[in-house]
Amino acid sequence: MTAPPQRHLALLVSAAGAMTVALDGTILLVAQPSLQRDLGASMAQIQWTSTGYLVAVAALLVIAGRLGDRYGHPRLLLVGVLGFGAASAGIALAPTVGWVIVLRALQGGFGALLQPATLALLRLAYPADRLGTPIAIRTSAIAVASASGPILGGVLVAHLGWRAVFWVNAPVAFVIAALALALRTPTPQRANSSRLNLTGAGLLAIALAVLVHTLANVPARGWTAPPTLLELLAIIGIAAVLAWHERRTTNPIVPSAVARSAPVTASMAILLVTTAGLFGALFRATFYLQDTLRLDPLASGMRVLPLTALMVLGAPAAVAALRRYGARRTAFAGTALVAVGIAGLSRLGPTSPWMAMTATFAVIGAGFAIVMVTATGTVVGDAPPGYAGVVGGLKQTAMNIGPTFGIAVAASATDTAASTMSSTLLILAALAALGLFPASRLPRRPARQEGNDTTASRPAQAPTTQAAPARHTTS
């Protein structure tokens, strides 16, 4: 069993690694205009500094999780964070935008190694029925990092230039790597077969890469453009071949124990649709605030700040709700709050009081915090023994594809009404509300109080019976 100091160190490494990736994603947005001017890049090239990263991450997350299950998650995290920092430093030295694009894709690959490991570390360090609090802390840390990105990026770009945005990752990565080397976690139980199915891994990587590339280009090309339709057909074909291969191989890339876990698959679906609704709504709201209300970027950010604040404050409250009401009712409440909040945004116009918008964003933030803590706790806690990495990779994949899909829906909308933030938000609210259906498949029973369960003394990686996940996943 992991000693308390090592548990705290595992939580620190997990939260710091997740924060690094989250901060990098939002801080880049501020640096892109300056990068474009300095390197003489086209808008398409600037878009690829983001798209290349997203494609690499989405393609490799599940594979990285499988590698972590086989070779050890601390080792994968160490390689991932060092590579992430080195690639970031390389971008800071890049002489042309071509080098930036290549190194951003490489950085995405290392980010894919890093992300599943940050979740798997918690599963190794904590008993399954005590995961609620560390997951809530990790969720709050991600919210703080995401909100801090534009502010920190603005300061760095204004005083030191766009390259400073990438230099900042190098020392942070070094510190996280040093902490990871000091980390001692129990050796996870391996699955019956630890071989990596290269054919399945390749098919999955291609399918996810094409999917993310397609969604990222929908705003520019539209849903009915021939390239979009051809890529969507290609995705269907690759997915069909992958499904055929997975049914016949003895070592599927997504193990049957994971695919058959109703709580895990339901949590993936909830995260996919709620992140789609949330990020699509934020995309639409940003243009409304700046183009219709004529607010500057800082003032716009302040209007959205309640969302981040309630994510930070709502995460611990979500843990308490899980213990009292169980994952099913808690997920229902969180998903409903996100959907209602997004629908509420669609009713606001230029004459609406600013407090109405503040309250609406607060409702969305509180709901999303509940969804994140519930779904993440279920995914990590219900991971079959030996498969914590692949489950973490699937969770991060949903968290990457969902926002890309939501932004594609929001950006391709034809509604440009100036009086409200667009009826498009009602579509996004309905998309988020779809999460109510998979929420009904989550465990009903409330989790036991942390520290009072007799199973708390068992190692986190110990095998569980078929009935155990219903208790563990609601932590």
N, C-alpha and C positions, 0 to 999 in steps of 0.2 A: 504494500500500500504506500502511496506517495505521502511523504511527510508534509505537514502544513507549510513550511518555508518553500519547499519545492512546488507545492500547489500554487502559492502566491507568485513564484517566479514563472511558472507555466502560464498563469493568467496574464502577467506582465508582458511576456514574450508574445502571447497570442493577441492581446489587445494592441501592442505596439506594431506588430506586423500588419494587422488589419488596418490600423490607422494610417500606416505608411502608404498602402495601396489606395485607401479612400482619399487621402490628402492629395496624392499625385493626380487622381482623376479630376478633381475640381480646380486644383491650382493651375493646371495646364490651360484651362479656358482663358484665364487672364493673360497668359503669356503668348498665346497664339497670334494676336495682331502684331505685337512687337517682333515676334519671330518671323512673321511673313514679310515685314518691311526690311528687316536686317538681312535676310537671306534671299530676298527677291522672289519669294515663292508665290505660286498661283493659289487660288482658293481651293482647287481640287487637291493640290499637294498638302495644303494645311489640313484638309479634311482627312487625308490618309494618315496624318500623324496620330489621329484618334482612331480611325477605322482599322489601321494595321494592328494597333495595340489590342483592340477589342476582338478582332478575328483570332489573333494568336491566343489570347486568354481563353476565349470560348472553346477553341479547338482542343486545348490541352488540359483543361481543368479536371475532367474525369480521369484521363490517363495519368495525370500527376497524382491524383488521389490513390489510384491503383499502385503506382510506384511507391508511394508512401506506405501503403499497407504491406508492401513486400520488403522494402529496404529500411523502413523506419521513418516516422514523420519528423523527428528532430533533425535527422540528416537532410531530408528534403527541404525543410524550412531553412536550414543553414545555407544550402546551395542556392535556394531561391532568393533569399534576402541579399546574399553577397552578389549574385548575378544581377539582381534588380538594381542595387546601388552602383555596380560597375557600369551597367548599361546607361544608367542615368548620368553618371559622370561622362561617359562617352558622348552622350547627346549634348552636354554642356560644351564639349570641345568640337562638335561637328562643324565642318567647314561649309557644307551645303545641305539643302533641305532633303536631298536624297539620302544622305547619311542619317539624318534625323528620323526619316521614315523607317529605314532598316533597323536602326537601334531601338526605335519605339516598339517595333514588332518583337525584337529580341527581349526587350524589357517586359513585354506582355507574356512571353514564354516563361520567363523567370517568375513573373507574378503569378502565373498559373501553378508553378511548383509551390509557391509560398502560401496561397490562400487556403487550400484544403487542409494543409498542415496546421494552420492556426486554430482551426476547429477541432481537428483530431487530437491536438495536444490537450485540450480541455477534457476530452473523453478519456484520455489516458491518465490524466492527473487527478480527476475528481470521480467519486462514486456517481453512478448515473442519477441517483436521487438527490444529489447536491449540485447539479449543473445549473439550476435556475439563476442563482446570484452571479456566478462568473459570466454566464451568457448575457445577463442584463448589463453588467459592467462593460463587456465587449461591445454590445449594441450602442450604449451611450458613448463610448469612445469613438466609434465609427461616426456617429452623428456629429460629435464635436469636430472631428477631423474634416468631415465633408463641409461643414459650415465655415471652418477656419480657412479652407483653401483659397477662396477668392480674396479674403482680407490679407492673408500672408502673401499670396501671389501679387496682389496690388502693391504692397510695400516693397517687395523684392524687385519687381519689374521697374517701379518708379525710381528706385535708388541705385540698383545694381545691374539692371538689364534682365532680359529673359533667360539668359544662361544660369543666373543664380537660382532660378526655380528648380533646375535639375541638379545643381551642385548640392543643394540642401539634403538630397536623399542619401548622398554618399556617407557622411558621418553618422547619420541615423541608422543606416543599414549596418555599419560597422559595430555600433553599440548593440543592436539587436542580435547580431551574430555572436558577439562576446557573451551576451546573456544566454543565448541558446546553447553555447558550449558548456555553460555551467549547469544546464538543466539535466536532471536525472528523472526519467519517467519509467514506469514499469514496461517491460517488453510486451507488446501487444500479442494477443493470440492470433496466429495466422489462420487464414482460411484453409480449407482442405487442399486447395491448389493455388499456389502463388504465382503461377506462370502468367505472363502478360500475353493476351491474345493479340498479336500484331495486326492480323487482318481486321478484326473487330475494332481495334484501336484506330487504325487508319481510316476505316469507313466512318466511324463516329467523328473523328477529327475533321474529315472533309465535309460531312453533313453539317456540323455545327459552324464551321468556317464559312461555308457558302450561305447558310442561313443568316448569320450576323452580317455578312457583306451585303446580302440582299436587303435586309431591313435597314441597314445604315444608308443605303442608296435610294430607298423609297421616297424620301422628301424631294430629291432632285429629279427622279425619273417617274414617280407615280406607281400605283399598284398595277395598272393595266399596261404599262410599257412592255414591249416585246422582251427586252433583257430581263425585266423583273419576272415575267411569266416563265421564261425559259429557265431561270435560276430556281424558281419555285418548283417547276416540274423536275428539275435535276435533284432537288432536295427530296422530293417524294420518291424518286427512283432509288437514290442512295439509301434512304431510310428503309425502303422495302427490301433491298439487298441485305442491309444490316440486320433487319429483323429475321430474315431467312437464315442468315449465317449464325446469329445468336441462338436460334432454336436448335441448331445442329451441332454446335461446338460444345466441347466439355469444359471450356474455360471462357464463358461469356465475359465481355468487358463490363457489363452491368450484371452482377451475379443474380441468380434467381432469388436468393434470400433477400436481396434488396428490392428487386422488382415486385416481389410478392408482399412486401411490407406495406400494408394500407396506410399506417401513420406517416411513413416516409414519403410515399408517392403523393398522398394528400397534401403534405406540407410543401412539397415541390410545386404543386399546382397552385396553392394559395399564394406562395411567394411570386410565382410567375405573373399571375393576373393582378395582384395588388401593386407590385412594383411597376407593371405596365401602366395601370391607371394613375399611380402617383407621379411618375416621371413624365408621362404625357401631359398631365395637368400642370406640372411645374413648367414644362416647356411652353405651353400655351399661356400660362399666367405671366411668364417673364415678358413675352411680347406684348401682352395686354398692358402691363404696368409701364413699360418703357415707350411703346408706340401710341397707346391710347391715352393713358394718364400722364405721359411725358415725364416720368420720373427718371432720375439718373440711376446708374447701376447700384450705387450705395443705398439710395432710398428704396429701390426695389428690393434689395437684399434685406433691408430692415423690415419690410412688410412680410417677408417670408420667414423671418427669424423665429416667430412663435412656433412654427413647425419643428424646427430643430430643438428649441427649448423643451417642447412637450415630448419629443423623442427621448431626450436625456432624462427628463423627470418621469416619463411614463414607463420606462423600462423596469425600474424597481417595482412600480405599482403592478406591472404585468406579472411579475413573479408571485406577488401576493395573491393576485386573482387566480393564477394557475393552481396554487395550493388549495384555494378555497372552492373554486368552481370547476376545475378540470380544464383540459385542453380544448374540448369541443366547444363549451359555452364561451370560453375566453376568446378563442379564435373567431367565433361568430360575432362577438361584440367588437373586436378589433376590425374585422373586415367590414362590418356594417358602418363603423365610424369613418373609415376611409371612404367608402362609397358615398355616404351621406355628405361628408365634407366636400368631396369633389363636386357632387351635384349642387351643393350650396354655392360653390364658386360660380357656377353657371348663371346664377340669379343675380349676381352683383354687377353693377354698372358704375359709370363715372360719378353718379350722385349718391352712391351708397356710402355710408359712414366708414371711416377707416377701421373703426372697431369691429365692424361686421366682418371685414376681410381678416383681421387679426384673429378673431374667434374661429373663423372657418379654417384657417391654416392650423390653428391650435388643435382643432378636432381631428384634422387629418394626421398631424404629428402624433397625437396620443394613440389614434387607431393603428398607425403603422408601427409604433413601438410595441404595441400588444401583439401584432401579427409577427413581427420579427422575433421577439422573445419566444412566443409560443411555437412558431414553426421551426426555429433554429433548435430550441430545446428538444422538440420532438425528433427532428432529424438526427441530432447528435446522440440523444439518449436511446433511440430505438435502433441505432446502427447495429446490425448483426455483428457478433464477435469477429474481428479480423477485417472488417470492411468499413471502419470509421473514415478512412481516407476517401474511398470512392463515394460514400454518402456525402461527405463534405464537398467533394468535387461536383456532384450533382446539384447540391444546394447552391453553390457559387455559380454554376451554369445558369440556373433559373434566375439568379440575381443579376446576371449579365444580359440574358436574352430578354427578360421582362422589360427593363427600361428602354432597350433598343426598339422593341416592338411598340411600346407606348408612345415613344417620340415619333416613330414612323406614322402611327395613326394620327397623332396631333398635327404633325407637320404637313401631312397630305390632305388635310381637311380643306374644303372649299369655302367654309363659312368664315367670313371676315367681318362680321357685324361689329360695329364700333360701340354699340350701346351696352353690350354685355361681353363677358369673356368667352362667348361662343357656345352654341349648343353642342359643339364638339365635346365639351366637358361632360355632357350627359352620356355620350357614348363611352367615354373613359370611366365614368361612374358605374355604368352598367358592366363594363369590363371588370372593374374591381369587384363588383357585387357577385360575379361568377365564383369568387372564392368562397361564397357561402356553401356551395355544394360540396367541394372537397372537405370543408370544415366539419361537415356532418360525419366524416369517416375517422375523425380523430378520437382518441380515448375519451370516454365520458367521465371516468372517475377522477376526482381531485387527487393531486399528489400529496404524499405524506409530508409532514413538517420536516424540514431539514434537521438532522441530528437526532430525530426520534425514531427513525426507522432502523430496525435491526439489520437491514441489509447495508446500512451505511458503512459498515466496517469492511465490506468486501471490496476487492480491487475493482476499479472501474471497467477493466477489460475482461472481467470474469464472464463466462457464458451465462446466459439467462434462459429461463424456461420460456415456453411460448406465452405464458400469461404475464411474465414479468414486464415486458415493454409497456403495458398499460399503466403501470405505476411509474416507471422510470421516465417515460417520455414527457410527462407533464411537469417535470421539475423546472 
